[in-house]
Amino acid sequence: MAREVITIECSEARKEGKSPSRYTTTRNKKLQTEKFEVKKFNPALRRHTLHKEIK
């Protein structure tokens, strides 16, 4: 299988003392070798923030 399930977490929420939002998605590990980053909505902060891949 070339696709793997990953979890992305908000990188700004912990700095502000709020609970981080998490999303699950898939990525092609043969084409994307670096860590996955995308802007997603964080309901606790009520705005779009940068979410990074976590292990």
C-alpha positions as CSV (number, residue, x, y, z in Angstrom):
1,M,0.0,0.0,0.0
2,A,1.3,3.4,-1.0
3,R,-1.2,5.4,1.2
4,E,-1.0,5.6,4.9
5,V,-3.3,7.1,7.5
6,I,-1.9,10.1,9.3
7,T,-3.1,12.4,12.1
8,I,-2.7,16.2,11.9
9,E,-2.8,18.5,14.9
10,C,-3.1,22.2,15.4
11,S,0.2,23.9,16.1
12,E,-1.2,27.1,17.5
13,A,-3.7,25.9,20.1
14,R,-1.2,24.6,22.7
15,K,0.5,28.0,22.7
16,E,-2.7,29.6,23.7
17,G,-3.6,27.0,26.3
18,K,-6.6,25.6,24.4
19,S,-7.2,22.0,23.4
20,P,-5.7,21.2,19.9
21,S,-8.0,20.0,17.1
22,R,-7.0,16.8,15.4
23,Y,-7.9,15.5,12.0
24,T,-7.1,12.2,10.2
25,T,-6.3,12.0,6.6
26,T,-4.3,9.9,4.2
27,R,-1.1,10.6,2.2
28,N,0.9,8.9,-0.5
29,K,4.2,8.1,1.3
30,K,6.0,7.5,-2.0
31,L,5.3,10.9,-3.3
32,Q,5.2,13.0,-0.1
33,T,8.3,12.1,2.0
34,E,8.2,15.2,4.2
35,K,5.8,16.0,7.0
36,F,2.3,17.0,6.0
37,E,1.1,20.5,6.7
38,V,-2.2,22.1,5.8
39,K,-4.5,24.9,7.1
40,K,-7.6,23.6,8.7
41,F,-10.4,25.0,10.9
42,N,-9.9,24.9,14.7
43,P,-13.3,25.1,16.4
44,A,-11.7,26.0,19.8
45,L,-9.9,29.0,18.4
46,R,-12.7,29.7,15.8
47,R,-10.3,30.3,12.9
48,H,-8.1,28.5,10.4
49,T,-4.7,27.5,11.7
50,L,-1.7,25.5,10.5
51,H,-2.1,21.7,11.3
52,K,1.1,19.5,11.2
53,E,1.5,15.8,11.0
54,I,2.2,14.0,14.3
55,K,3.3,10.5,15.1
